[in-house]
């Protein structure tokens, strides 16, 4: 049969889910002789990769490639997210898509001309028409990472497995090896995020829906700021507060919630406080009160008890799919970058959002200098002072807190030594990365903790005093009342059809809004799955719908 017949039919099927790749392939050459095609004993043709000497290396069994494909796939466990190195004749891909456990399958291959030759040799229509299937050809490492971050949802897919088409992977070893490293890094990131969702998913949901009636009220628009001082609660803050008080021109002071009691005990009232933790323990940072003129900025998933500390809190979206949904369908809400996973990072995002040209960091130790955990006056220091007894000294309480996680001692031979943890190091590195990509100039006050690498940021690379990019921090007009919106959202959850078969097939028949509503339930699904790991995907989402509808009823009524 004419090669162009296969090629055009394959591209037509591929264009349904991936028009850009279809366009790239249409410009590729199919006559470079990358493959030879050999008939197997079972009667089907298989591709053989041609090396530089002209020798052909079959990618599949010369006896029965379909049987071999099933045998290869049978080595997998119950993993639902599969990545396969090498397209070949796709016998192994077809077998993998026949597994009921397969929720997502991505094939990665290199050399677009070679892939074009494969598509001109036989039909791949059945796999291209499957919503679970994606083909990546010569992907950049950034695109590969983004694909995994976007597509891998552990709550739906379960585990991950990598399956190489051995001969193809061997002949492209350097590229496939590097791809494997990128995949591992991306999977680790997804797994870490899923772990957080599994821990906080239910609390996020309940906090968001309970905060919505308060988020309905209007808040004054904020003018842009020129300079900002961000105060974290590291031990260095004790010595740095006087430096901040002595400044001739007072910057706009943004306090991490953990630093608020320390600042107040030193007689310094910040202009704003930022809080992103969904746990009720956050409330204890506000026990000393919130000054009347201090603005409170809260992630919409923060505890309602914390929101009650201010008459008019400024809510923002930290990226939870439910906050994005309500921002689209109910009321536009400012979104801050909280991906650094700590409140100092969120405070930096706020300063950037408000247009600060220069930002200085105080108390940002990201470590435990000299074994000290927090600044004086902070909640944890005050708690231990109140709990100390003759049998549990203040030092013992601090030591128990300090050594609760593994530590590494830095600069052990110097007076300026400090302890680091994996989490604190990660927080610091994410903040350093953000600094390199914002327009403001960022400085760090001299402190005792881990040094922050403040390489020139985007603004300094472009020009000198370029100024920040100011966006009006104000929520848009609500399309309806908060309770009316929640009632409609509840109706949308109830109307979602029962999951049957692979989730991607299920999502393919949902409307755009139904897809978004389904996505808003994923963090809660992760939490319920953690508590009931034996539940299959349909059972998990039935439980999620029941839980979410119940939480909405408590607010609507």
N, C-alpha and C positions, 0 to 999 in steps of 0.2 A: 504494500500500500504506500502511496505517496507520503514522504516524510512531512511535507507541509500540512497534510491533512491532520496527522497526529498533533503537530505543533500548534496549529490554530485552535483545535478543539481543547487542548490542554490550557492554552492561554486564556481562552474564553471562560473555562471553569475557574482558573486561578484568579481572574479579574473580579470574581464575586466578593472575595475577602481581602485581596491584596492588589489593587490596581497599580500602585507604584512598581512592585516587582514585575508585574505583567508588562509594564511599559519598558523596564530595563531589559527584560528577556527578549522582547520583540526587536531590540536593536542588537542582540548578540548574534554571533556567527555559529552556524551548526555544521560547518564543514572543515573544522580544524583537526579532526581525527583524534580527538581526546579519548574516544572509546571505540572498541569493536564490539559487535553483537554476535553472540554465539548461541546456537540452539541447544537446550538441555535435553536430557533423555525424556523428560516429561512433556516435551513439545513446546515449552515457552522459551522465548529469547531472553538471554541475560546479558547485561553490559560487562565488558572487560576493560579495565583501565590500561591504556597504552603508555608505557614508560618511555624514557628518552632514547632507549635502544630499539624501540619498536616492538618489544615483547608485550603481550597482552596478559593481564592478570584478572581473572574472573572475580566479580564481587559477590557472587552467590554460588550455590551448589550447582554443579553441572548435571546432577541427577534429578533432584526435585527441589527447586529453590523455594517453593511455597511451603513445603514440609519443613525445610531448614529454617525458614522465617518463623514458623510457629514454634519450632524447638528453641530458637534463640529467645523469643519473647517469653517462653515458659519459664525461663530462669529468673524472671522478675517476680517480685513479691506482690503486695497490694498497692504499690505506689500508683498514684493517679496522675502525677505530673511527669511526663516523660520527655527527655531530650535525646534525639538520635543523631549521631554523627554520620553523615553520608546518606544521600537519597537512593543511589543505585537504581535497581528495578522496583523498589518499594514493596517487595514481598514481605519484608520484616515490618514495614510501616502498616501494611494492610492487616497483618496479624495483630499488631499492637492496638489498632483501632477496633478490632473485634473483641478485645478484653472489656468486660463490663466495668472494670475499675478505672479505665483510662478516661480522665476528664480533660486533659490537655496534652497535646503532642506537638513538639516542635522539631523539625529536621533542620540541621545546619550543614551547609555544604559550601565549598569554595570553588572558584573558577566559573564565572557566569556562562562562559562559552561551553564548558563541559556540561553544565546543567541543561543548557539549551539543546545540546545533542541528545541528552537523555529524553527530553520532552518531545523530540522529533522521532523517537524510536518506538514509543508505545503510549497507550493511554494511561493517564494518572487521574482521570476525572473523578473516580470514586473517592480518592483521598482528598482531592482539592475541594470537593463539595461538602466535606465534613467540617462543621463549625469548630470542631476541636483541633483541627490541623492548621499549622502554620509552617511555611518554608522560609528560612533565612539564607540568602545567598551572599557571600562576601560581606557579612555584616561588619560595621565598625564595632569596636569594643563598647563604645558608649551606647550604640543602638541595641547591642546584645544585652547589655545590663538593663537597659530600660524595658526591653521586651519581657524579661523575666520579672522585673519589679511590677510591671503592669499585669502580667498574665498569671503569675503564680499566687494562688490564694489557698494557703494550707487548710483553711476551714472547709474548703470544697474539695480540693485535690488530694488532701492527705499528704503522703510522702512524695519524695522526688527520686527519680532514677535516671542515670545516664547510660545509654546503650550505643556503643560504637559499632558501625559496620566495619569490621576489623580491617579488611584489605584497604578500603578507602581511607580509614583513619591513619593507617600505617604510611600510606603514600603522601599524606598531607600532615605529617606529624607535627611540625613546628606550629602551624596555624591551629590545628585542633588542640594541641597542648595548651596554647595560650588561651584559646576559647574556653577550655576546661577551667583554667584559673579564674577567668572572668565570671564564669557560671558559678563557681564555688563561692566567690565573694558576694555575688548577688543573692544566692540562696541563703547565705549566712545572714545578710541584711534582712531579707524577708522573714526568716525564722525568728530573728530578734524582735522585729516589729510584731510578728504574730504572737510571740510570747507576751508582749505588753498588752496586746488586744485580749488575749486569753485571761489576763489578770484583771484588766480594768473595763472590759467591754460592757458588762452590765451596768457598772457604775456610771460610765460615760453616758449611756442612754438615759438612765433615770435622772441624772443631773441636767442634761440638756432639756428634756421636756419640762422639767420643773422650773428651769430658769426662763423659759420662753415668755410667760406672762410678764415678768419683770423686764425682759428685753424688748417688750412691746413699746415701752415709754421712750420718748425722745430724749436725746442728750445734746448739749450745746456742741456745735462744731468747734474744733480746736485750731488755733492759729499755728503756723509753722514755728519751729524753734531753731535757733542758730547753733547752740552747743548743748550737749547733754553730759551728765555724769551718771554712770550706772553703778549702783552700789550692790555688791554681792555680800554674803555674810562670812567670808573667810576671815581668819584671825588677823590678817593684815589691816582689816578695816579699822581696828582700834587705833592704830597709829596714823591712819590716813584721814580720818574724819577731821582732825584739826587743819590739815592741808586744804580740805574742801571748804571749811568755814572761813579760811583766810583769803580765799579768792576774791579779787577786787570785783570781778563781774561774775555774779552767781549764775552757773549753768542751770538748765532744767534738770532737776535731780529725779532720776527714775530708780526706785528701790525694788530689788527682788523681794518678794514677800518675806523670805527668811531674814533679811536684813532690817526690816521695818522696826522691830522692837529695839535693835541695837542703835539705830539712828535716833529714835525717840528718847532713849535713855541718855543719849549724849546731847540732847537738846536740839537736834536737827530734824525739821519736818520736811520730808521729801515732797516734790510736786506731784509725783505719781508713784503708784505701787502696781507691780505686775504679779499675777498669780496664775499658774497653769495646772497645778496638781489637782486631780479629781478627788483625792482622798480627804476625808474630814479632818485629818490632822492639820491641814492647811489653816484651819480656823484658829489654831493656837498662836499663829504668828500675828494675829490681830487682837489678842487678848488685851494688849495695852491700849487698844482703841485705834481709830483711824482719824487723823486730824481733819477738821471740817473742810479745809481747802485742798486736801490731798485727793487727787483723782485715783479711782480704782479701776484698773484694766484687768479683765477676767476672760479667760477662755470660757466659751459658752458651756463647756463640760465641767467647769469648776463647781464645787459644792454650793447649793443654794444658801447654806448657812454663811458662807464667806460673802456671797453677793449681798446678803442682808446687812453687811457692815457699812454699806454706802446707800444713800438715798437714790442716786442715779449712777450706777456702775456703767462703765464702758465695756461692752461685750465685744469679743472678736472671735473669729473662727480659727482654730488651730489646725484645721485640715481634716477633722472627722467627717466622713461622708454625709452624716445627718446634718451637720452645720452647713455643709455646702448645698445640700438639698434645700434646706429652708431658706438659705441665702438666694437661691435661684427662684423658688416658687412662693416665698412668703415676703421676706424683707432682706435686701442686700446688706450684708454685714461685713465690715472690714476683715480681711484675712491676714494674719501675721504668720511668719515663718517660725514654727516651733520645732522644726526637725532636729535641732540640736539637743533636744530631750532634757534641757534644764532651763531654769527660769532666767538665768543671766543671758542666755542666748535669745530668749523671747524678749527680754528688755532691750537688747541690742536691736532686734527687729523693730521694736516699737520706735526707738530713737531714729532709726533709718526711715521708717514710715512717716514720722513727723517732720522729716526734712533736715535733721541735724547735720551741720557741716563738719563739726568735730565732736568726737565722743571719747570720754575718758573713763577707764574702768577702775573701780575701787573695790577692794576686798575680793578680787577675782583670783584666789589662790589655786583653785582646782587641785588641792592637795591638803595635807595636814602638816603645816610647818611646825617643827619642834614637837610634833605629836599633839598639837592643839587642833581641835576640830572646828570650832566656830568662834565668831567674835563675841565679846562680852555683851550681855543683854539679850542675846538670841534665845529663842524658845528652848532649845535643847540645853543650853548652859543654865538657864533659870530652872528648868525642870530638875536637873541633877542637883542643883543647890537646895531645892526644896525637898528632895527625896533622900538626901544623905542622912545616914544614921551612924551610930558607933560601929554597927556591924556591916554597914555598906557605906564606906567613905566616899567623898566626892571623887577622889582619884580612882577608886575602884569602878565607880559608875562610868567615868570617862574612858577608862581602859577597856571595859567591856564593850562600850559603844565603838571605840576605835578599832578593836581587833575582831569585830564581827565579820569582816571580810578580809581576804588575803591582801597583804600590804607589801610594797617594795620600797626600800629606803634609798633615797637619792642624796648625793653629796655626804656620805656617811662620815668622812674625815673632816668636814668643815662645820663651822658653827651654824651655817644656814641650811642644815639638813631638813628634809621633809619626807613624809610618807606619800606614796601615790597608790591608787587603786585602778583597776582596769576601767571602771566607770568614770572616774574623775579624769583620767587621761583621755578617754573618748570624748568627754564633754569639752575639754580644752582644745583638742584637735578639731572638733567640729566648729568651735567658735573661731579658731584661727582660719579655717577655710572660709567661713562667712566673711570675715574681715577682708579677705583678699578679693571679695566680689561685691563690695558695696562702695558707693560713691563718697561716703564720709571718711574723714581721716580719724583713725582710732589710736588712742594712746592708752598705756597702762601705768597707773601710779606705782612707784617703786614699792615692792612688797617682799614678803618672806617666802612665798610659795613657789610653785613650779613656774618658771619663766614662760611668758606667753610670746610666741613668735609672731610679731605683728609686722609681717612683710608688707611692702607698699600695696595699698588697696587699689581698687579700680579707679577711684577718684584721683589719687595721687599719680597714677600712670597716665591718666588722660590730660590732666592740667593741675595747676596749683590749687587755688581756693575756688574750686568749681562749684561748691555748694551741694546740698542734698537734693534729692528728688522728693518734693512734698506732695503727699496725697491727703485729701481731706478725710480725717478720721471721723466719720459720721455714718450711721446706718441710714439706708434709704427708706422710702415710704413703704409701710406695710400694705400688702395687697388685701389683707383682711385681719380680723382680730386673732390673737394668738390661739385662743381656744377653738375658734372656727377652723384655723389651719390644722391644729392637732386632730380635730375631728375628721377632717378630710384625709389627713395622713393615716389615721387609724383605718378609715374606709379603704384606702389604697393598700394597706398591709393585708387586710382581710380579703381583698379581691385577688391577691396574688394566687395563681393556680398552683395546685399541688405539683411538686417536682416528680417527674417520671423520667427515668433514663439519665444520660449524661447531662450535667448542668449546662454545658455550652449549647446543647440542643434545646434545652429549656429556655435559656436566655434569648436564643435566636427568634423565638416566637413572641417575646414580650415587647410591649411598646417601649419607647424611649423613657417615659416617666416610670413605667413599671420596672425597667432595668435599674434606674436610679434608686427607686424605693428598695429594691432587692439589695443593692449595694449598701444602703444605709444600715442594713441588718447584719452585715458581715462581722463587725467587731463583737456584737452581742453573740453571734453564732460561735465565734472563737471561744468566748467565755463559757458558753453552755457545753461546747464540745469538750473543753478541758475537764468539766465536772462529770460528763457522761461520755467517755471516750468510745464506748461500744456502740453508740448510736450511729446509724448511717446518715447520709446527707439529707434524705427526705425527712427522717425523724427529727434531726437537729433543727431543720427549718420549721417544722410544725411546732416544736417547742419554743423556738424564737418568736414565732408569730403570737403564740399564746402569752409569752412573757411580755412582749412589747405592747400588745393590746391591753393587757392588764395594767401596765405602768401608765399608759395613756389615759385609761379610764380614771385613775386616781387623780389626774390633773384636770381632765375635762369636767368631771363631776364636782 
